[in-house]
Amino acid sequence: MINMAETTKRPLRNRGFYLKMKFLHNNTRHRYFKWILWFSISFYFFSYFLITQNKPIITSLSRTTFSRTQASRAVVEESPLSYLQRFEENSGMKVYVYDLPAEYNSDWLSNERCGSHLFASEVAVHRALMKSPARTFDPWEADFFFVPVYVSCNFSKVNGFPAIGHARALMASAVVHVSSHLPFWNRSGGADHVFVASHDFGSCFHTMEDAAVAEGVPEFMRNSIVLQTFGVEGNHPCQDVENVVIPPYVSPESVRTTLEKSPVTGRRDIFAFFRGKMEVHPKNISGRFYSKRVRTAILRKYGSDRRFYLRRHRFAGYQSEIVRSTFCLCPLGWAPWSPRLVESVALGCVPVIIADGIRLPFPSAVPWPEISLTVAESDVDNLGKILAHVAATNLTAIQKNLWDPEVRKALLYHDPIIEGDATWQILVSLKEKLGRSHKRSRVSIQ
């Protein structure tokens, strides 16, 4: 869609163009001349309007090519020029965003949760890239190609959780679409194409680890780049693909609203906080134990400890509890990662990471060892002693690092993108993978 500049109606001057007519209403001839005159004047001003609109005609390569005029205007209006210049000078990297049919993405937004739940990074990244300084409307100059497919918005009517049994088929269909309409997938085998997999086990597209491992990464995606919330140290079938670990989605608006009421430097009267699913007796679902029993161990050990504020039931305003807490427990769920990691950092509560071998997002921008604690899953019985020791020794230093606004920014997605935020960090990570760009490889050969 081309944004046309707003036009200003120019009032007739008081002098220089004044008409005074007297019509005889009972005279048919005069009435006829009246309509002729008014039609002529209206046609004149309408013609003047069209002539003065000096808009270029924009042709398109296909339905996936957009107006560059629109892009440059939007970016300049929403972002400082120096910000654009810095990005382009530092990388020169270009990303083309495929314009897929609505059934792959925007149709899912009919459910409001699609763009706001913890898996909504797939939506947030798409929206931010649409307005990013790295976006190009010419696919021939692109280094990377972003394939915007929302697979985590199919919510179960039984429990309200995302049902992703359709994910592989939807992704495969999107690949067929882009490879049949434009030549860029086939020329690189998808090596310079980027997807988002924001659910529990990422590009394996399954919510249970044993099933995810058994199925592995779909063959058609194995040569591509996947932005995924799942990440662990060492080898794992669900990261057997070029990948970037990204944070889960937390609404920056909700964080800002909470901090307006209670700043990060405010009073913290809760020592250790956790709200979420904790089973007194972990449910054995087909041999699977939720959280590897870690959350159950925490509840049993510290449920009656007055230093620990543990709650098992949902509360919509629980960010108000995080901002009052000194330590926020971040145990694994089905997968190692958790939105609590982002919420804790964003609201100034020291995250206590209890998820063995987890890979954390953007380690070059977020100094995780300096802002968090890591406790082994097998060591939760000593959690109270560990937290008490930290509180008595280096808590102030940790909080000073944690409360740096740049750290908070790096884990939140903004629309439009701002320098240093989560989508910016994704672009920085992609810059490190420019060797996969078909365009760059052709240039280096020449």
BANUGU-903801 format. One record per residue (C-alpha): x, y, z; residue in three letters. Coordinates in steps of 0.25 Angstrom, whole numbers, plus 2048, in hexadecimal, padded with zeros to 3 digits. Last residue first. Layout:
// residues N
+-----+-----+-----+--------+
!  c1 !  c2 !  c3 ! residu !
+-----+-----+-----+--------+
!   X !   Y !   Z !    ALA !
...
+-----+-----+-----+--------+
This chain:
// residues 446
+-----+-----+-----+--------+
!  c1 !  c2 !  c3 ! residu !
+-----+-----+-----+--------+
! 886 ! 7CE ! 7DF !    GLN !
! 886 ! 7C2 ! 7E9 !    ILE !
! 885 ! 7CC ! 7F5 !    SER !
! 879 ! 7D3 ! 7EE !    VAL !
! 872 ! 7C5 ! 7EC !    ARG !
! 874 ! 7C1 ! 7FA !    SER !
! 86E ! 7CF ! 7FF !    ARG !
! 862 ! 7CD ! 7F7 !    LYS !
! 860 ! 7BF ! 7FB !    HIS !
! 860 ! 7C3 ! 809 !    SER !
! 865 ! 7B7 ! 812 !    ARG !
! 872 ! 7BF ! 815 !    GLY !
! 86A ! 7CA ! 81B !    LEU !
! 868 ! 7C2 ! 827 !    LYS !
! 86E ! 7CC ! 831 !    GLU !
! 865 ! 7D6 ! 82B !    LYS !
! 859 ! 7CD ! 82F !    LEU !
! 85D ! 7CE ! 83E !    SER !
! 85D ! 7DD ! 83D !    VAL !
! 84F ! 7DD ! 836 !    LEU !
! 84A ! 7D4 ! 841 !    ILE !
! 850 ! 7DE ! 84B !    GLN !
! 848 ! 7E9 ! 844 !    TRP !
! 83C ! 7E1 ! 846 !    THR !
! 83E ! 7E0 ! 855 !    ALA !
! 841 ! 7EE ! 857 !    ASP !
! 84E ! 7F6 ! 855 !    GLY !
! 849 ! 800 ! 84C !    GLU !
! 83A ! 801 ! 84B !    ILE !
! 832 ! 7F8 ! 842 !    ILE !
! 824 ! 7FE ! 83F !    PRO !
! 81D ! 7F7 ! 846 !    ASP !
! 826 ! 7F2 ! 852 !    HIS !
! 82A ! 7E5 ! 856 !    TYR !
! 830 ! 7E4 ! 864 !    LEU !
! 83D ! 7DC ! 868 !    LEU !
! 847 ! 7E6 ! 864 !    ALA !
! 840 ! 7F2 ! 86A !    LYS !
! 841 ! 7EC ! 879 !    ARG !
! 850 ! 7EB ! 877 !    VAL !
! 851 ! 7F9 ! 872 !    GLU !
! 848 ! 7FE ! 87E !    PRO !
! 854 ! 7FA ! 887 !    ASP !
! 84C ! 7F5 ! 893 !    TRP !
! 853 ! 7E7 ! 893 !    LEU !
! 861 ! 7ED ! 894 !    ASN !
! 85E ! 7F5 ! 8A0 !    LYS !
! 856 ! 7E9 ! 8A5 !    GLN !
! 861 ! 7DF ! 8A4 !    ILE !
! 86B ! 7E9 ! 8AC !    ALA !
! 861 ! 7EB ! 8B7 !    THR !
! 85E ! 7DC ! 8B9 !    LEU !
! 86D ! 7D9 ! 8BB !    ASN !
! 86E ! 7D4 ! 8C9 !    THR !
! 863 ! 7D3 ! 8D3 !    ALA !
! 858 ! 7D1 ! 8C8 !    ALA !
! 861 ! 7C7 ! 8C1 !    VAL !
! 863 ! 7BF ! 8CD !    HIS !
! 854 ! 7BF ! 8D0 !    ALA !
! 851 ! 7BB ! 8C2 !    LEU !
! 85A ! 7AF ! 8C2 !    ILE !
! 855 ! 7AA ! 8D0 !    LYS !
! 847 ! 7AA ! 8CC !    GLY !
! 84A ! 7A3 ! 8BF !    LEU !
! 851 ! 798 ! 8C6 !    ASN !
! 846 ! 78D ! 8C3 !    ASP !
! 846 ! 793 ! 8B5 !    VAL !
! 853 ! 78D ! 8B2 !    ASP !
! 850 ! 782 ! 8A8 !    SER !
! 84A ! 78C ! 89E !    GLU !
! 857 ! 793 ! 89F !    ALA !
! 856 ! 7A2 ! 8A3 !    VAL !
! 85A ! 7AD ! 89A !    THR !
! 859 ! 7BC ! 89F !    LEU !
! 857 ! 7C8 ! 897 !    SER !
! 85C ! 7D6 ! 893 !    ILE !
! 86B ! 7D4 ! 892 !    GLU !
! 86B ! 7C6 ! 88C !    PRO !
! 860 ! 7CA ! 882 !    TRP !
! 867 ! 7D6 ! 87C !    PRO !
! 85C ! 7D9 ! 872 !    VAL !
! 862 ! 7DF ! 865 !    ALA !
! 86C ! 7D5 ! 861 !    SER !
! 864 ! 7CA ! 868 !    PRO !
! 858 ! 7CC ! 85E !    PHE !
! 84E ! 7C2 ! 863 !    PRO !
! 852 ! 7B7 ! 86E !    LEU !
! 856 ! 7A9 ! 86B !    ARG !
! 851 ! 7A0 ! 876 !    ILE !
! 85A ! 794 ! 87A !    GLY !
! 853 ! 791 ! 887 !    ASP !
! 846 ! 799 ! 88A !    ALA !
! 845 ! 7A0 ! 897 !    ILE !
! 848 ! 7AF ! 894 !    ILE !
! 846 ! 7B8 ! 8A0 !    VAL !
! 843 ! 7C6 ! 899 !    PRO !
! 846 ! 7D2 ! 8A2 !    VAL !
! 839 ! 7DB ! 8A1 !    CYS !
! 83B ! 7E8 ! 89A !    GLY !
! 82E ! 7E8 ! 892 !    LEU !
! 833 ! 7E5 ! 884 !    ALA !
! 83D ! 7DB ! 88A !    VAL !
! 832 ! 7D3 ! 891 !    SER !
! 828 ! 7D4 ! 886 !    GLU !
! 833 ! 7CF ! 87B !    VAL !
! 837 ! 7C3 ! 883 !    LEU !
! 829 ! 7C1 ! 888 !    ARG !
! 825 ! 7BE ! 879 !    PRO !
! 82B ! 7B1 ! 87B !    SER !
! 836 ! 7A8 ! 875 !    TRP !
! 83A ! 79A ! 878 !    PRO !
! 82E ! 793 ! 872 !    ALA !
! 823 ! 78B ! 878 !    TRP !
! 824 ! 796 ! 884 !    GLY !
! 832 ! 79A ! 888 !    LEU !
! 834 ! 7A2 ! 895 !    PRO !
! 834 ! 7B1 ! 895 !    CYS !
! 834 ! 7B5 ! 8A3 !    LEU !
! 833 ! 7C4 ! 8A5 !    CYS !
! 83C ! 7CB ! 8B0 !    PHE !
! 83A ! 7D8 ! 8B6 !    THR !
! 82B ! 7DA ! 8B4 !    SER !
! 822 ! 7E6 ! 8B4 !    ARG !
! 823 ! 7E7 ! 8A5 !    VAL !
! 820 ! 7D9 ! 8A3 !    ILE !
! 813 ! 7DA ! 8AB !    GLU !
! 80E ! 7E6 ! 8A3 !    SER !
! 811 ! 7DD ! 897 !    GLN !
! 807 ! 7D3 ! 89C !    TYR !
! 7FB ! 7DC ! 898 !    GLY !
! 7F4 ! 7D1 ! 890 !    ALA !
! 7F5 ! 7C7 ! 89C !    PHE !
! 7F6 ! 7B8 ! 899 !    ARG !
! 7F6 ! 7AE ! 8A4 !    HIS !
! 802 ! 7A6 ! 8AA !    ARG !
! 808 ! 7B1 ! 8B3 !    ARG !
! 815 ! 7B1 ! 8BA !    LEU !
! 81A ! 7BD ! 8C2 !    TYR !
! 827 ! 7B8 ! 8C9 !    PHE !
! 82C ! 7BE ! 8D5 !    ARG !
! 821 ! 7B9 ! 8DD !    ARG !
! 825 ! 7AA ! 8DB !    ASP !
! 819 ! 7A2 ! 8DB !    SER !
! 819 ! 79E ! 8CC !    GLY !
! 829 ! 79E ! 8CC !    TYR !
! 82C ! 790 ! 8CB !    LYS !
! 820 ! 789 ! 8C6 !    ARG !
! 81D ! 795 ! 8BC !    LEU !
! 82C ! 795 ! 8B7 !    ILE !
! 82C ! 786 ! 8B5 !    ALA !
! 81F ! 787 ! 8AD !    THR !
! 825 ! 791 ! 8A5 !    ARG !
! 831 ! 789 ! 8A2 !    VAL !
! 829 ! 77C ! 89F !    ARG !
! 82F ! 77B ! 891 !    LYS !
! 827 ! 788 ! 88E !    SER !
! 81B ! 77F ! 88B !    TYR !
! 81E ! 770 ! 88C !    PHE !
! 81C ! 768 ! 87F !    ARG !
! 818 ! 759 ! 87F !    GLY !
! 80C ! 75A ! 877 !    SER !
! 807 ! 766 ! 880 !    ILE !
! 80C ! 764 ! 88E !    ASN !
! 807 ! 76F ! 895 !    LYS !
! 811 ! 775 ! 8A0 !    PRO !
! 80B ! 773 ! 8AE !    HIS !
! 80A ! 781 ! 8B4 !    VAL !
! 80A ! 787 ! 8A6 !    GLU !
! 80F ! 795 ! 8A4 !    MET !
! 80A ! 79D ! 898 !    LYS !
! 80D ! 7AB ! 89A !    GLY !
! 811 ! 7B7 ! 8A4 !    ARG !
! 81F ! 7B7 ! 8A9 !    PHE !
! 825 ! 7C2 ! 8B3 !    PHE !
! 831 ! 7C2 ! 8BC !    ALA !
! 833 ! 7CE ! 8C6 !    PHE !
! 826 ! 7D6 ! 8C4 !    ILE !
! 827 ! 7E4 ! 8CB !    ASP !
! 82E ! 7EA ! 8BF !    ARG !
! 82C ! 7F9 ! 8C1 !    ARG !
! 82F ! 802 ! 8B4 !    GLY !
! 83C ! 802 ! 8AB !    THR !
! 835 ! 7FB ! 8A0 !    VAL !
! 82A ! 805 ! 8A0 !    PRO !
! 81C ! 802 ! 8A5 !    SER !
! 80F ! 808 ! 89F !    LYS !
! 816 ! 80D ! 892 !    GLU !
! 81E ! 800 ! 892 !    LEU !
! 812 ! 7F8 ! 891 !    THR !
! 80C ! 800 ! 885 !    THR !
! 81A ! 7FF ! 87E !    ARG !
! 81A ! 7F0 ! 880 !    VAL !
! 80C ! 7EE ! 87B !    SER !
! 80F ! 7F7 ! 86F !    GLU !
! 81C ! 7EF ! 86C !    PRO !
! 813 ! 7E2 ! 86A !    SER !
! 81B ! 7D6 ! 86D !    VAL !
! 81F ! 7CD ! 862 !    TYR !
! 829 ! 7C1 ! 864 !    PRO !
! 837 ! 7C5 ! 862 !    PRO !
! 840 ! 7C1 ! 856 !    ILE !
! 84A ! 7B6 ! 854 !    VAL !
! 84F ! 7B6 ! 846 !    VAL !
! 850 ! 7AA ! 83D !    ASN !
! 857 ! 7A3 ! 832 !    GLU !
! 850 ! 795 ! 833 !    VAL !
! 852 ! 789 ! 83C !    ASP !
! 84C ! 791 ! 847 !    GLN !
! 840 ! 788 ! 84A !    CYS !
! 849 ! 77B ! 848 !    PRO !
! 852 ! 780 ! 854 !    HIS !
! 861 ! 781 ! 855 !    ASN !
! 868 ! 789 ! 85F !    GLY !
! 862 ! 795 ! 867 !    GLU !
! 853 ! 797 ! 866 !    VAL !
! 84A ! 7A0 ! 85E !    GLY !
! 83B ! 7A2 ! 85C !    PHE !
! 836 ! 7B0 ! 85A !    THR !
! 838 ! 7AE ! 84B !    GLN !
! 83D ! 7B6 ! 83F !    LEU !
! 83F ! 7AC ! 834 !    VAL !
! 849 ! 7AD ! 829 !    ILE !
! 848 ! 7A4 ! 81D !    SER !
! 84E ! 797 ! 818 !    ASN !
! 847 ! 78E ! 821 !    ARG !
! 839 ! 794 ! 81E !    MET !
! 834 ! 78B ! 813 !    PHE !
! 839 ! 77F ! 81B !    GLU !
! 830 ! 782 ! 827 !    PRO !
! 838 ! 784 ! 833 !    VAL !
! 837 ! 777 ! 83C !    GLY !
! 82B ! 76D ! 83D !    GLU !
! 831 ! 765 ! 848 !    ALA !
! 837 ! 770 ! 84F !    VAL !
! 829 ! 778 ! 84F !    ALA !
! 822 ! 76C ! 854 !    ALA !
! 82B ! 76A ! 85F !    ASP !
! 82B ! 779 ! 862 !    GLU !
! 81C ! 77B ! 863 !    MET !
! 817 ! 788 ! 85D !    THR !
! 81A ! 785 ! 84E !    HIS !
! 81F ! 78D ! 843 !    PHE !
! 82D ! 788 ! 842 !    CYS !
! 831 ! 796 ! 83E !    SER !
! 82F ! 79B ! 84C !    GLY !
! 82D ! 791 ! 857 !    PHE !
! 824 ! 79A ! 860 !    ASP !
! 81E ! 7A4 ! 856 !    HIS !
! 824 ! 7B0 ! 84F !    SER !
! 828 ! 7AA ! 842 !    ALA !
! 82C ! 7B6 ! 839 !    VAL !
! 831 ! 7B4 ! 82A !    PHE !
! 83C ! 7BA ! 822 !    VAL !
! 840 ! 7B7 ! 814 !    HIS !
! 84F ! 7B8 ! 80F !    ASP !
! 851 ! 7A9 ! 80F !    ALA !
! 844 ! 7A6 ! 808 !    GLY !
! 84A ! 79D ! 7FE !    GLY !
! 852 ! 7A9 ! 7F9 !    SER !
! 84D ! 7AB ! 7EB !    ARG !
! 840 ! 7A4 ! 7EE !    ASN !
! 83B ! 7AD ! 7F9 !    TRP !
! 83E ! 7BA ! 7F1 !    PHE !
! 837 ! 7B7 ! 7E4 !    PRO !
! 829 ! 7BD ! 7E7 !    LEU !
! 81B ! 7B8 ! 7E6 !    HIS !
! 81D ! 7A9 ! 7E7 !    SER !
! 828 ! 7A9 ! 7F2 !    SER !
! 820 ! 7B3 ! 7FA !    VAL !
! 813 ! 7AA ! 7FA !    HIS !
! 819 ! 79D ! 7FB !    VAL !
! 821 ! 7A2 ! 807 !    VAL !
! 814 ! 7A8 ! 80D !    ALA !
! 80D ! 79A ! 80B !    SER !
! 819 ! 793 ! 813 !    ALA !
! 817 ! 79D ! 81E !    MET !
! 808 ! 79B ! 81F !    LEU !
! 80A ! 78B ! 81F !    ALA !
! 815 ! 78C ! 829 !    ARG !
! 80C ! 795 ! 833 !    ALA !
! 7FF ! 78D ! 832 !    HIS !
! 801 ! 786 ! 83F !    GLY !
! 805 ! 793 ! 846 !    ILE !
! 7F9 ! 794 ! 850 !    ALA !
! 7FC ! 7A0 ! 858 !    PRO !
! 7F6 ! 7A0 ! 866 !    PHE !
! 7E8 ! 7A4 ! 869 !    GLY !
! 7E5 ! 797 ! 871 !    ASN !
! 7DA ! 790 ! 869 !    VAL !
! 7D7 ! 79A ! 85E !    LYS !
! 7E6 ! 798 ! 85A !    SER !
! 7EC ! 7A5 ! 854 !    PHE !
! 7F1 ! 7A6 ! 846 !    ASN !
! 7FA ! 7B2 ! 847 !    CYS !
! 807 ! 7AB ! 848 !    SER !
! 80A ! 7A9 ! 83A !    VAL !
! 80B ! 7B7 ! 834 !    TYR !
! 812 ! 7B7 ! 827 !    VAL !
! 81B ! 7C3 ! 823 !    PRO !
! 826 ! 7BE ! 819 !    VAL !
! 831 ! 7C8 ! 81A !    PHE !
! 83B ! 7C8 ! 80F !    PHE !
! 84A ! 7CB ! 811 !    PHE !
! 855 ! 7D3 ! 80A !    ASP !
! 84B ! 7DA ! 801 !    ALA !
! 84F ! 7E2 ! 7F5 !    GLU !
! 846 ! 7DA ! 7EB !    TRP !
! 83B ! 7DA ! 7F5 !    PRO !
! 838 ! 7E9 ! 7F2 !    ASP !
! 82F ! 7EE ! 7FD !    PHE !
! 83B ! 7EE ! 807 !    THR !
! 839 ! 7EE ! 816 !    ARG !
! 846 ! 7F1 ! 81E !    ALA !
! 840 ! 7FE ! 823 !    PRO !
! 835 ! 7F6 ! 82A !    SER !
! 827 ! 7F9 ! 828 !    LYS !
! 822 ! 7EC ! 823 !    MET !
! 82D ! 7E6 ! 82B !    LEU !
! 826 ! 7EA ! 838 !    ALA !
! 819 ! 7E4 ! 834 !    ARG !
! 81F ! 7D7 ! 830 !    HIS !
! 827 ! 7D6 ! 83D !    VAL !
! 81B ! 7D9 ! 846 !    ALA !
! 812 ! 7CF ! 83F !    VAL !
! 81C ! 7C3 ! 841 !    GLU !
! 820 ! 7C9 ! 84E !    SER !
! 811 ! 7C6 ! 852 !    ALA !
! 814 ! 7B9 ! 85A !    PHE !
! 812 ! 7BF ! 867 !    LEU !
! 805 ! 7C5 ! 863 !    HIS !
! 802 ! 7D3 ! 85D !    SER !
! 801 ! 7D2 ! 84E !    GLY !
! 7F9 ! 7C5 ! 84D !    CYS !
! 7F1 ! 7C8 ! 85A !    ARG !
! 7E8 ! 7D1 ! 852 !    GLU !
! 7E2 ! 7C6 ! 84A !    ASN !
! 7DF ! 7CC ! 83C !    SER !
! 7EE ! 7CD ! 83C !    LEU !
! 7EF ! 7BF ! 835 !    TRP !
! 7EA ! 7C5 ! 828 !    ASP !
! 7F6 ! 7CE ! 828 !    SER !
! 800 ! 7C2 ! 827 !    ASN !
! 800 ! 7B6 ! 81D !    TYR !
! 7F2 ! 7B8 ! 81A !    GLU !
! 7F4 ! 7C6 ! 815 !    ALA !
! 7FC ! 7C2 ! 809 !    PRO !
! 80B ! 7C5 ! 80A !    LEU !
! 812 ! 7D2 ! 808 !    ASP !
! 820 ! 7CD ! 809 !    TYR !
! 829 ! 7D6 ! 812 !    VAL !
! 836 ! 7DA ! 80B !    TYR !
! 842 ! 7DD ! 814 !    VAL !
! 84E ! 7E6 ! 811 !    LYS !
! 85B ! 7E7 ! 818 !    MET !
! 863 ! 7F3 ! 816 !    GLY !
! 86A ! 7F0 ! 823 !    SER !
! 870 ! 7FB ! 82B !    ASN !
! 86D ! 806 ! 821 !    GLU !
! 85E ! 802 ! 81F !    GLU !
! 85C ! 801 ! 82E !    PHE !
! 863 ! 80E ! 832 !    ARG !
! 85C ! 815 ! 826 !    GLN !
! 84E ! 811 ! 82B !    LEU !
! 851 ! 814 ! 839 !    TYR !
! 856 ! 822 ! 835 !    SER !
! 84A ! 825 ! 82D !    LEU !
! 841 ! 823 ! 839 !    PRO !
! 836 ! 819 ! 838 !    SER !
! 827 ! 819 ! 836 !    GLU !
! 826 ! 824 ! 82B !    GLU !
! 832 ! 820 ! 824 !    VAL !
! 82E ! 811 ! 824 !    VAL !
! 820 ! 814 ! 81E !    ALA !
! 825 ! 81D ! 813 !    ARG !
! 830 ! 813 ! 80F !    SER !
! 826 ! 807 ! 80E !    ALA !
! 81B ! 80E ! 807 !    GLN !
! 824 ! 813 ! 7FC !    THR !
! 82A ! 805 ! 7FB !    ARG !
! 81D ! 800 ! 7F6 !    SER !
! 81A ! 7F1 ! 7F8 !    PHE !
! 81E ! 7E4 ! 7F1 !    THR !
! 817 ! 7D8 ! 7F5 !    THR !
! 80C ! 7D9 ! 7EB !    ARG !
! 816 ! 7D9 ! 7E0 !    SER !
! 821 ! 7E1 ! 7DB !    LEU !
! 819 ! 7ED ! 7DE !    SER !
! 817 ! 7FB ! 7D6 !    THR !
! 816 ! 808 ! 7DD !    ILE !
! 810 ! 814 ! 7D6 !    ILE !
! 817 ! 820 ! 7DC !    PRO !
! 80E ! 82B ! 7E3 !    LYS !
! 80E ! 839 ! 7DF !    ASN !
! 800 ! 83D ! 7E4 !    GLN !
! 7FF ! 84B ! 7DF !    THR !
! 7F8 ! 846 ! 7D2 !    ILE !
! 7EE ! 83E ! 7D9 !    LEU !
! 7E9 ! 849 ! 7E2 !    PHE !
! 7E9 ! 853 ! 7D7 !    TYR !
! 7E0 ! 84A ! 7CF !    SER !
! 7D6 ! 849 ! 7DB !    PHE !
! 7D7 ! 858 ! 7DC !    PHE !
! 7D3 ! 85A ! 7CE !    TYR !
! 7C9 ! 850 ! 7CD !    PHE !
! 7C1 ! 856 ! 7D9 !    SER !
! 7C2 ! 864 ! 7D2 !    ILE !
! 7BC ! 85E ! 7C5 !    SER !
! 7B1 ! 856 ! 7CC !    PHE !
! 7AD ! 863 ! 7D3 !    TRP !
! 7AC ! 86B ! 7C6 !    LEU !
! 7A4 ! 860 ! 7BF !    ILE !
! 79B ! 85E ! 7CB !    TRP !
! 798 ! 86D ! 7CB !    LYS !
! 796 ! 86E ! 7BC !    PHE !
! 78B ! 864 ! 7BC !    TYR !
! 784 ! 86C ! 7C8 !    ARG !
! 785 ! 878 ! 7BF !    HIS !
! 77E ! 872 ! 7B4 !    ARG !
! 773 ! 86C ! 7BC !    THR !
! 76F ! 879 ! 7C2 !    ASN !
! 767 ! 879 ! 7CF !    ASN !
! 773 ! 879 ! 7D8 !    HIS !
! 778 ! 885 ! 7D2 !    LEU !
! 787 ! 884 ! 7D5 !    PHE !
! 790 ! 88F ! 7DA !    LYS !
! 79E ! 88D ! 7DA !    MET !
! 7AA ! 893 ! 7E1 !    LYS !
! 7B7 ! 88D ! 7DF !    LEU !
! 7C4 ! 891 ! 7E5 !    TYR !
! 7D2 ! 88E ! 7E1 !    PHE !
! 7DD ! 898 ! 7E3 !    GLY !
! 7DA ! 89C ! 7F2 !    ARG !
! 7D5 ! 894 ! 7FE !    ASN !
! 7DE ! 889 ! 7F9 !    ARG !
! 7D8 ! 87C ! 7F7 !    LEU !
! 7DB ! 872 ! 801 !    PRO !
! 7E6 ! 868 ! 7FE !    ARG !
! 7E3 ! 85A ! 802 !    LYS !
! 7EF ! 853 ! 808 !    THR !
! 7F3 ! 845 ! 803 !    THR !
! 7F8 ! 83A ! 80C !    GLU !
! 804 ! 833 ! 805 !    ALA !
! 800 ! 825 ! 7FF !    MET !
! 804 ! 819 ! 807 !    ASN !
! 805 ! 80E ! 7FC !    ILE !
! 800 ! 800 ! 800 !    MET !
+-----+-----+-----+--------+
